[in-house]
Amino acid sequence: MLNYWFERGVQKLRERRGSAAPMEMVQGAILIALAVAIGIIFKSEITEFVNNTFKDLNG
């Protein structure tokens, strides 16, 4: 009887895991696309910040 409930619980976990993985991939792709878009939009500001930071560190 205990084995039956264990197997049923494992089966339910597998079902939930299988349905959640594609949504997590979509969320990851959206976050990556957002980061790339922000990087493209603020490219000159980011480049200026990095250059000023290294210039201050070196001199």
mmCIF file of the N, C-alpha and C atoms, coordinates in Angstrom:
data_MODEL
# 
_entry.id   MODEL 
# 
loop_
_atom_site.group_PDB 
_atom_site.id 
_atom_site.type_symbol 
_atom_site.label_atom_id 
_atom_site.label_alt_id 
_atom_site.label_comp_id 
_atom_site.label_asym_id 
_atom_site.label_entity_id 
_atom_site.label_seq_id 
_atom_site.pdbx_PDB_ins_code 
_atom_site.Cartn_x 
_atom_site.Cartn_y 
_atom_site.Cartn_z 
_atom_site.occupancy 
_atom_site.B_iso_or_equiv 
_atom_site.pdbx_formal_charge 
_atom_site.auth_seq_id 
_atom_site.auth_comp_id 
_atom_site.auth_asym_id 
_atom_site.auth_atom_id 
_atom_site.pdbx_PDB_model_num 
ATOM 1   N N  . MET A 1 1  ? 0.822  -1.189 0.000   1.00 0.00 ? 1  MET A N  1 
ATOM 2   C CA . MET A 1 1  ? 0.000  0.000  0.000   1.00 0.00 ? 1  MET A CA 1 
ATOM 3   C C  . MET A 1 1  ? 0.873  1.262  0.000   1.00 0.00 ? 1  MET A C  1 
ATOM 4   N N  . LEU A 1 2  ? 1.941  1.265  0.795   1.00 0.00 ? 2  LEU A N  1 
ATOM 5   C CA . LEU A 1 2  ? 2.845  2.410  0.849   1.00 0.00 ? 2  LEU A CA 1 
ATOM 6   C C  . LEU A 1 2  ? 3.523  2.616  -0.503  1.00 0.00 ? 2  LEU A C  1 
ATOM 7   N N  . ASN A 1 3  ? 3.875  1.525  -1.151  1.00 0.00 ? 3  ASN A N  1 
ATOM 8   C CA . ASN A 1 3  ? 4.510  1.607  -2.454  1.00 0.00 ? 3  ASN A CA 1 
ATOM 9   C C  . ASN A 1 3  ? 3.586  2.282  -3.473  1.00 0.00 ? 3  ASN A C  1 
ATOM 10  N N  . TYR A 1 4  ? 2.300  2.000  -3.400  1.00 0.00 ? 4  TYR A N  1 
ATOM 11  C CA . TYR A 1 4  ? 1.327  2.598  -4.316  1.00 0.00 ? 4  TYR A CA 1 
ATOM 12  C C  . TYR A 1 4  ? 1.323  4.121  -4.169  1.00 0.00 ? 4  TYR A C  1 
ATOM 13  N N  . TRP A 1 5  ? 1.286  4.619  -2.935  1.00 0.00 ? 5  TRP A N  1 
ATOM 14  C CA . TRP A 1 5  ? 1.245  6.062  -2.712  1.00 0.00 ? 5  TRP A CA 1 
ATOM 15  C C  . TRP A 1 5  ? 2.560  6.722  -3.104  1.00 0.00 ? 5  TRP A C  1 
ATOM 16  N N  . PHE A 1 6  ? 3.656  6.024  -2.875  1.00 0.00 ? 6  PHE A N  1 
ATOM 17  C CA . PHE A 1 6  ? 4.957  6.554  -3.279  1.00 0.00 ? 6  PHE A CA 1 
ATOM 18  C C  . PHE A 1 6  ? 5.026  6.704  -4.794  1.00 0.00 ? 6  PHE A C  1 
ATOM 19  N N  . GLU A 1 7  ? 4.615  5.651  -5.505  1.00 0.00 ? 7  GLU A N  1 
ATOM 20  C CA . GLU A 1 7  ? 4.648  5.697  -6.966  1.00 0.00 ? 7  GLU A CA 1 
ATOM 21  C C  . GLU A 1 7  ? 3.714  6.780  -7.509  1.00 0.00 ? 7  GLU A C  1 
ATOM 22  N N  . ARG A 1 8  ? 2.570  6.922  -6.880  1.00 0.00 ? 8  ARG A N  1 
ATOM 23  C CA . ARG A 1 8  ? 1.627  7.948  -7.316  1.00 0.00 ? 8  ARG A CA 1 
ATOM 24  C C  . ARG A 1 8  ? 2.211  9.348  -7.093  1.00 0.00 ? 8  ARG A C  1 
ATOM 25  N N  . GLY A 1 9  ? 2.871  9.552  -5.969  1.00 0.00 ? 9  GLY A N  1 
ATOM 26  C CA . GLY A 1 9  ? 3.500  10.844 -5.698  1.00 0.00 ? 9  GLY A CA 1 
ATOM 27  C C  . GLY A 1 9  ? 4.611  11.160 -6.682  1.00 0.00 ? 9  GLY A C  1 
ATOM 28  N N  . VAL A 1 10 ? 5.423  10.152 -6.997  1.00 0.00 ? 10 VAL A N  1 
ATOM 29  C CA . VAL A 1 10 ? 6.504  10.348 -7.962  1.00 0.00 ? 10 VAL A CA 1 
ATOM 30  C C  . VAL A 1 10 ? 5.921  10.684 -9.334  1.00 0.00 ? 10 VAL A C  1 
ATOM 31  N N  . GLN A 1 11 ? 4.852  10.016 -9.713  1.00 0.00 ? 11 GLN A N  1 
ATOM 32  C CA . GLN A 1 11 ? 4.219  10.263 -11.006 1.00 0.00 ? 11 GLN A CA 1 
ATOM 33  C C  . GLN A 1 11 ? 3.688  11.705 -11.073 1.00 0.00 ? 11 GLN A C  1 
ATOM 34  N N  . LYS A 1 12 ? 3.085  12.189 -10.007 1.00 0.00 ? 12 LYS A N  1 
ATOM 35  C CA . LYS A 1 12 ? 2.562  13.559 -9.986  1.00 0.00 ? 12 LYS A CA 1 
ATOM 36  C C  . LYS A 1 12 ? 3.701  14.576 -10.073 1.00 0.00 ? 12 LYS A C  1 
ATOM 37  N N  . LEU A 1 13 ? 4.808  14.309 -9.402  1.00 0.00 ? 13 LEU A N  1 
ATOM 38  C CA . LEU A 1 13 ? 5.950  15.213 -9.486  1.00 0.00 ? 13 LEU A CA 1 
ATOM 39  C C  . LEU A 1 13 ? 6.503  15.277 -10.902 1.00 0.00 ? 13 LEU A C  1 
ATOM 40  N N  . ARG A 1 14 ? 6.571  14.145 -11.562 1.00 0.00 ? 14 ARG A N  1 
ATOM 41  C CA . ARG A 1 14 ? 7.056  14.122 -12.946 1.00 0.00 ? 14 ARG A CA 1 
ATOM 42  C C  . ARG A 1 14 ? 6.131  14.906 -13.862 1.00 0.00 ? 14 ARG A C  1 
ATOM 43  N N  . GLU A 1 15 ? 4.834  14.787 -13.655 1.00 0.00 ? 15 GLU A N  1 
ATOM 44  C CA . GLU A 1 15 ? 3.881  15.524 -14.479 1.00 0.00 ? 15 GLU A CA 1 
ATOM 45  C C  . GLU A 1 15 ? 4.044  17.024 -14.283 1.00 0.00 ? 15 GLU A C  1 
ATOM 46  N N  . ARG A 1 16 ? 4.188  17.459 -13.057 1.00 0.00 ? 16 ARG A N  1 
ATOM 47  C CA . ARG A 1 16 ? 4.353  18.884 -12.779 1.00 0.00 ? 16 ARG A CA 1 
ATOM 48  C C  . ARG A 1 16 ? 5.654  19.406 -13.348 1.00 0.00 ? 16 ARG A C  1 
ATOM 49  N N  . ARG A 1 17 ? 6.716  18.649 -13.182 1.00 0.00 ? 17 ARG A N  1 
ATOM 50  C CA . ARG A 1 17 ? 8.022  19.079 -13.682 1.00 0.00 ? 17 ARG A CA 1 
ATOM 51  C C  . ARG A 1 17 ? 8.006  19.208 -15.198 1.00 0.00 ? 17 ARG A C  1 
ATOM 52  N N  . GLY A 1 18 ? 7.358  18.287 -15.866 1.00 0.00 ? 18 GLY A N  1 
ATOM 53  C CA . GLY A 1 18 ? 7.306  18.324 -17.320 1.00 0.00 ? 18 GLY A CA 1 
ATOM 54  C C  . GLY A 1 18 ? 6.555  19.523 -17.850 1.00 0.00 ? 18 GLY A C  1 
ATOM 55  N N  . SER A 1 19 ? 5.529  19.967 -17.141 1.00 0.00 ? 19 SER A N  1 
ATOM 56  C CA . SER A 1 19 ? 4.743  21.099 -17.623 1.00 0.00 ? 19 SER A CA 1 
ATOM 57  C C  . SER A 1 19 ? 5.395  22.433 -17.290 1.00 0.00 ? 19 SER A C  1 
ATOM 58  N N  . ALA A 1 20 ? 6.232  22.482 -16.284 1.00 0.00 ? 20 ALA A N  1 
ATOM 59  C CA . ALA A 1 20 ? 6.837  23.749 -15.869 1.00 0.00 ? 20 ALA A CA 1 
ATOM 60  C C  . ALA A 1 20 ? 8.094  24.081 -16.669 1.00 0.00 ? 20 ALA A C  1 
ATOM 61  N N  . ALA A 1 21 ? 8.793  23.098 -17.169 1.00 0.00 ? 21 ALA A N  1 
ATOM 62  C CA . ALA A 1 21 ? 10.068 23.344 -17.836 1.00 0.00 ? 21 ALA A CA 1 
ATOM 63  C C  . ALA A 1 21 ? 9.936  24.235 -19.070 1.00 0.00 ? 21 ALA A C  1 
ATOM 64  N N  . PRO A 1 22 ? 8.975  24.027 -19.947 1.00 0.00 ? 22 PRO A N  1 
ATOM 65  C CA . PRO A 1 22 ? 8.885  24.929 -21.113 1.00 0.00 ? 22 PRO A CA 1 
ATOM 66  C C  . PRO A 1 22 ? 8.616  26.379 -20.718 1.00 0.00 ? 22 PRO A C  1 
ATOM 67  N N  . MET A 1 23 ? 7.810  26.603 -19.694 1.00 0.00 ? 23 MET A N  1 
ATOM 68  C CA . MET A 1 23 ? 7.534  27.971 -19.257 1.00 0.00 ? 23 MET A CA 1 
ATOM 69  C C  . MET A 1 23 ? 8.798  28.618 -18.713 1.00 0.00 ? 23 MET A C  1 
ATOM 70  N N  . GLU A 1 24 ? 9.614  27.870 -17.998 1.00 0.00 ? 24 GLU A N  1 
ATOM 71  C CA . GLU A 1 24 ? 10.869 28.419 -17.481 1.00 0.00 ? 24 GLU A CA 1 
ATOM 72  C C  . GLU A 1 24 ? 11.811 28.767 -18.625 1.00 0.00 ? 24 GLU A C  1 
ATOM 73  N N  . MET A 1 25 ? 11.797 27.991 -19.682 1.00 0.00 ? 25 MET A N  1 
ATOM 74  C CA . MET A 1 25 ? 12.644 28.288 -20.836 1.00 0.00 ? 25 MET A CA 1 
ATOM 75  C C  . MET A 1 25 ? 12.187 29.573 -21.518 1.00 0.00 ? 25 MET A C  1 
ATOM 76  N N  . VAL A 1 26 ? 10.891 29.768 -21.611 1.00 0.00 ? 26 VAL A N  1 
ATOM 77  C CA . VAL A 1 26 ? 10.359 30.992 -22.215 1.00 0.00 ? 26 VAL A CA 1 
ATOM 78  C C  . VAL A 1 26 ? 10.740 32.200 -21.372 1.00 0.00 ? 26 VAL A C  1 
ATOM 79  N N  . GLN A 1 27 ? 10.620 32.081 -20.064 1.00 0.00 ? 27 GLN A N  1 
ATOM 80  C CA . GLN A 1 27 ? 10.995 33.189 -19.188 1.00 0.00 ? 27 GLN A CA 1 
ATOM 81  C C  . GLN A 1 27 ? 12.485 33.504 -19.320 1.00 0.00 ? 27 GLN A C  1 
ATOM 82  N N  . GLY A 1 28 ? 13.305 32.474 -19.400 1.00 0.00 ? 28 GLY A N  1 
ATOM 83  C CA . GLY A 1 28 ? 14.744 32.679 -19.579 1.00 0.00 ? 28 GLY A CA 1 
ATOM 84  C C  . GLY A 1 28 ? 15.056 33.375 -20.890 1.00 0.00 ? 28 GLY A C  1 
ATOM 85  N N  . ALA A 1 29 ? 14.375 32.962 -21.958 1.00 0.00 ? 29 ALA A N  1 
ATOM 86  C CA . ALA A 1 29 ? 14.600 33.581 -23.263 1.00 0.00 ? 29 ALA A CA 1 
ATOM 87  C C  . ALA A 1 29 ? 14.169 35.046 -23.246 1.00 0.00 ? 29 ALA A C  1 
ATOM 88  N N  . ILE A 1 30 ? 13.060 35.350 -22.582 1.00 0.00 ? 30 ILE A N  1 
ATOM 89  C CA . ILE A 1 30 ? 12.602 36.741 -22.493 1.00 0.00 ? 30 ILE A CA 1 
ATOM 90  C C  . ILE A 1 30 ? 13.610 37.585 -21.722 1.00 0.00 ? 30 ILE A C  1 
ATOM 91  N N  . LEU A 1 31 ? 14.138 37.053 -20.623 1.00 0.00 ? 31 LEU A N  1 
ATOM 92  C CA . LEU A 1 31 ? 15.121 37.804 -19.844 1.00 0.00 ? 31 LEU A CA 1 
ATOM 93  C C  . LEU A 1 31 ? 16.403 38.051 -20.628 1.00 0.00 ? 31 LEU A C  1 
ATOM 94  N N  . ILE A 1 32 ? 16.845 37.051 -21.372 1.00 0.00 ? 32 ILE A N  1 
ATOM 95  C CA . ILE A 1 32 ? 18.053 37.228 -22.194 1.00 0.00 ? 32 ILE A CA 1 
ATOM 96  C C  . ILE A 1 32 ? 17.813 38.265 -23.285 1.00 0.00 ? 32 ILE A C  1 
ATOM 97  N N  . ALA A 1 33 ? 16.644 38.188 -23.947 1.00 0.00 ? 33 ALA A N  1 
ATOM 98  C CA . ALA A 1 33 ? 16.325 39.165 -24.992 1.00 0.00 ? 33 ALA A CA 1 
ATOM 99  C C  . ALA A 1 33 ? 16.252 40.580 -24.415 1.00 0.00 ? 33 ALA A C  1 
ATOM 100 N N  . LEU A 1 34 ? 15.695 40.711 -23.228 1.00 0.00 ? 34 LEU A N  1 
ATOM 101 C CA . LEU A 1 34 ? 15.610 42.014 -22.578 1.00 0.00 ? 34 LEU A CA 1 
ATOM 102 C C  . LEU A 1 34 ? 17.002 42.553 -22.255 1.00 0.00 ? 34 LEU A C  1 
ATOM 103 N N  . ALA A 1 35 ? 17.869 41.697 -21.752 1.00 0.00 ? 35 ALA A N  1 
ATOM 104 C CA . ALA A 1 35 ? 19.234 42.124 -21.427 1.00 0.00 ? 35 ALA A CA 1 
ATOM 105 C C  . ALA A 1 35 ? 19.986 42.562 -22.685 1.00 0.00 ? 35 ALA A C  1 
ATOM 106 N N  . VAL A 1 36 ? 19.822 41.828 -23.778 1.00 0.00 ? 36 VAL A N  1 
ATOM 107 C CA . VAL A 1 36 ? 20.481 42.191 -25.038 1.00 0.00 ? 36 VAL A CA 1 
ATOM 108 C C  . VAL A 1 36 ? 19.938 43.521 -25.551 1.00 0.00 ? 36 VAL A C  1 
ATOM 109 N N  . ALA A 1 37 ? 18.621 43.703 -25.486 1.00 0.00 ? 37 ALA A N  1 
ATOM 110 C CA . ALA A 1 37 ? 18.015 44.951 -25.957 1.00 0.00 ? 37 ALA A CA 1 
ATOM 111 C C  . ALA A 1 37 ? 18.511 46.143 -25.142 1.00 0.00 ? 37 ALA A C  1 
ATOM 112 N N  . ILE A 1 38 ? 18.580 46.001 -23.837 1.00 0.00 ? 38 ILE A N  1 
ATOM 113 C CA . ILE A 1 38 ? 19.082 47.088 -22.988 1.00 0.00 ? 38 ILE A CA 1 
ATOM 114 C C  . ILE A 1 38 ? 20.542 47.367 -23.308 1.00 0.00 ? 38 ILE A C  1 
ATOM 115 N N  . GLY A 1 39 ? 21.319 46.321 -23.550 1.00 0.00 ? 39 GLY A N  1 
ATOM 116 C CA . GLY A 1 39 ? 22.720 46.505 -23.916 1.00 0.00 ? 39 GLY A CA 1 
ATOM 117 C C  . GLY A 1 39 ? 22.883 47.243 -25.225 1.00 0.00 ? 39 GLY A C  1 
ATOM 118 N N  . ILE A 1 40 ? 22.030 46.956 -26.192 1.00 0.00 ? 40 ILE A N  1 
ATOM 119 C CA . ILE A 1 40 ? 22.098 47.640 -27.488 1.00 0.00 ? 40 ILE A CA 1 
ATOM 120 C C  . ILE A 1 40 ? 21.672 49.101 -27.339 1.00 0.00 ? 40 ILE A C  1 
ATOM 121 N N  . ILE A 1 41 ? 20.615 49.331 -26.581 1.00 0.00 ? 41 ILE A N  1 
ATOM 122 C CA . ILE A 1 41 ? 20.113 50.700 -26.419 1.00 0.00 ? 41 ILE A CA 1 
ATOM 123 C C  . ILE A 1 41 ? 21.142 51.576 -25.703 1.00 0.00 ? 41 ILE A C  1 
ATOM 124 N N  . PHE A 1 42 ? 21.764 51.062 -24.654 1.00 0.00 ? 42 PHE A N  1 
ATOM 125 C CA . PHE A 1 42 ? 22.685 51.850 -23.852 1.00 0.00 ? 42 PHE A CA 1 
ATOM 126 C C  . PHE A 1 42 ? 24.146 51.517 -24.132 1.00 0.00 ? 42 PHE A C  1 
ATOM 127 N N  . LYS A 1 43 ? 24.456 51.114 -25.353 1.00 0.00 ? 43 LYS A N  1 
ATOM 128 C CA . LYS A 1 43 ? 25.814 50.680 -25.691 1.00 0.00 ? 43 LYS A CA 1 
ATOM 129 C C  . LYS A 1 43 ? 26.838 51.790 -25.457 1.00 0.00 ? 43 LYS A C  1 
ATOM 130 N N  . SER A 1 44 ? 26.548 52.984 -25.919 1.00 0.00 ? 44 SER A N  1 
ATOM 131 C CA . SER A 1 44 ? 27.536 54.059 -25.773 1.00 0.00 ? 44 SER A CA 1 
ATOM 132 C C  . SER A 1 44 ? 27.735 54.436 -24.305 1.00 0.00 ? 44 SER A C  1 
ATOM 133 N N  . GLU A 1 45 ? 26.665 54.464 -23.526 1.00 0.00 ? 45 GLU A N  1 
ATOM 134 C CA . GLU A 1 45 ? 26.798 54.798 -22.117 1.00 0.00 ? 45 GLU A CA 1 
ATOM 135 C C  . GLU A 1 45 ? 27.582 53.729 -21.357 1.00 0.00 ? 45 GLU A C  1 
ATOM 136 N N  . ILE A 1 46 ? 27.326 52.467 -21.689 1.00 0.00 ? 46 ILE A N  1 
ATOM 137 C CA . ILE A 1 46 ? 28.045 51.367 -21.036 1.00 0.00 ? 46 ILE A CA 1 
ATOM 138 C C  . ILE A 1 46 ? 29.526 51.423 -21.399 1.00 0.00 ? 46 ILE A C  1 
ATOM 139 N N  . THR A 1 47 ? 29.820 51.670 -22.677 1.00 0.00 ? 47 THR A N  1 
ATOM 140 C CA . THR A 1 47 ? 31.208 51.749 -23.127 1.00 0.00 ? 47 THR A CA 1 
ATOM 141 C C  . THR A 1 47 ? 31.934 52.898 -22.447 1.00 0.00 ? 47 THR A C  1 
ATOM 142 N N  . GLU A 1 48 ? 31.272 54.048 -22.354 1.00 0.00 ? 48 GLU A N  1 
ATOM 143 C CA . GLU A 1 48 ? 31.885 55.203 -21.689 1.00 0.00 ? 48 GLU A CA 1 
ATOM 144 C C  . GLU A 1 48 ? 32.146 54.918 -20.212 1.00 0.00 ? 48 GLU A C  1 
ATOM 145 N N  . PHE A 1 49 ? 31.197 54.278 -19.551 1.00 0.00 ? 49 PHE A N  1 
ATOM 146 C CA . PHE A 1 49 ? 31.371 53.943 -18.133 1.00 0.00 ? 49 PHE A CA 1 
ATOM 147 C C  . PHE A 1 49 ? 32.557 53.002 -17.928 1.00 0.00 ? 49 PHE A C  1 
ATOM 148 N N  . VAL A 1 50 ? 32.658 51.966 -18.765 1.00 0.00 ? 50 VAL A N  1 
ATOM 149 C CA . VAL A 1 50 ? 33.762 51.002 -18.628 1.00 0.00 ? 50 VAL A CA 1 
ATOM 150 C C  . VAL A 1 50 ? 35.096 51.678 -18.905 1.00 0.00 ? 50 VAL A C  1 
ATOM 151 N N  . ASN A 1 51 ? 35.159 52.488 -19.949 1.00 0.00 ? 51 ASN A N  1 
ATOM 152 C CA . ASN A 1 51 ? 36.411 53.173 -20.272 1.00 0.00 ? 51 ASN A CA 1 
ATOM 153 C C  . ASN A 1 51 ? 36.831 54.120 -19.156 1.00 0.00 ? 51 ASN A C  1 
ATOM 154 N N  . ASN A 1 52 ? 35.887 54.879 -18.600 1.00 0.00 ? 52 ASN A N  1 
ATOM 155 C CA . ASN A 1 52 ? 36.219 55.784 -17.498 1.00 0.00 ? 52 ASN A CA 1 
ATOM 156 C C  . ASN A 1 52 ? 36.662 55.022 -16.258 1.00 0.00 ? 52 ASN A C  1 
ATOM 157 N N  . THR A 1 53 ? 36.033 53.910 -15.998 1.00 0.00 ? 53 THR A N  1 
ATOM 158 C CA . THR A 1 53 ? 36.398 53.107 -14.829 1.00 0.00 ? 53 THR A CA 1 
ATOM 159 C C  . THR A 1 53 ? 37.822 52.584 -14.945 1.00 0.00 ? 53 THR A C  1 
ATOM 160 N N  . PHE A 1 54 ? 38.162 52.026 -16.122 1.00 0.00 ? 54 PHE A N  1 
ATOM 161 C CA . PHE A 1 54 ? 39.528 51.508 -16.292 1.00 0.00 ? 54 PHE A CA 1 
ATOM 162 C C  . PHE A 1 54 ? 40.558 52.629 -16.341 1.00 0.00 ? 54 PHE A C  1 
ATOM 163 N N  . LYS A 1 55 ? 40.175 53.792 -16.879 1.00 0.00 ? 55 LYS A N  1 
ATOM 164 C CA . LYS A 1 55 ? 41.090 54.913 -16.901 1.00 0.00 ? 55 LYS A CA 1 
ATOM 165 C C  . LYS A 1 55 ? 41.399 55.375 -15.478 1.00 0.00 ? 55 LYS A C  1 
ATOM 166 N N  . ASP A 1 56 ? 40.365 55.403 -14.631 1.00 0.00 ? 56 ASP A N  1 
ATOM 167 C CA . ASP A 1 56 ? 40.570 55.791 -13.236 1.00 0.00 ? 56 ASP A CA 1 
ATOM 168 C C  . ASP A 1 56 ? 41.397 54.756 -12.481 1.00 0.00 ? 56 ASP A C  1 
ATOM 169 N N  . LEU A 1 57 ? 41.218 53.489 -12.804 1.00 0.00 ? 57 LEU A N  1 
ATOM 170 C CA . LEU A 1 57 ? 41.995 52.440 -12.123 1.00 0.00 ? 57 LEU A CA 1 
ATOM 171 C C  . LEU A 1 57 ? 43.463 52.494 -12.526 1.00 0.00 ? 57 LEU A C  1 
ATOM 172 N N  . ASN A 1 58 ? 43.728 52.805 -13.788 1.00 0.00 ? 58 ASN A N  1 
ATOM 173 C CA . ASN A 1 58 ? 45.105 52.825 -14.273 1.00 0.00 ? 58 ASN A CA 1 
ATOM 174 C C  . ASN A 1 58 ? 45.846 54.102 -13.896 1.00 0.00 ? 58 ASN A C  1 
ATOM 175 N N  . GLY A 1 59 ? 45.146 55.197 -13.764 1.00 0.00 ? 59 GLY A N  1 
ATOM 176 C CA . GLY A 1 59 ? 45.873 56.440 -13.562 1.00 0.00 ? 59 GLY A CA 1 
ATOM 177 C C  . GLY A 1 59 ? 45.438 57.178 -12.389 1.00 0.00 ? 59 GLY A C  1 
# 
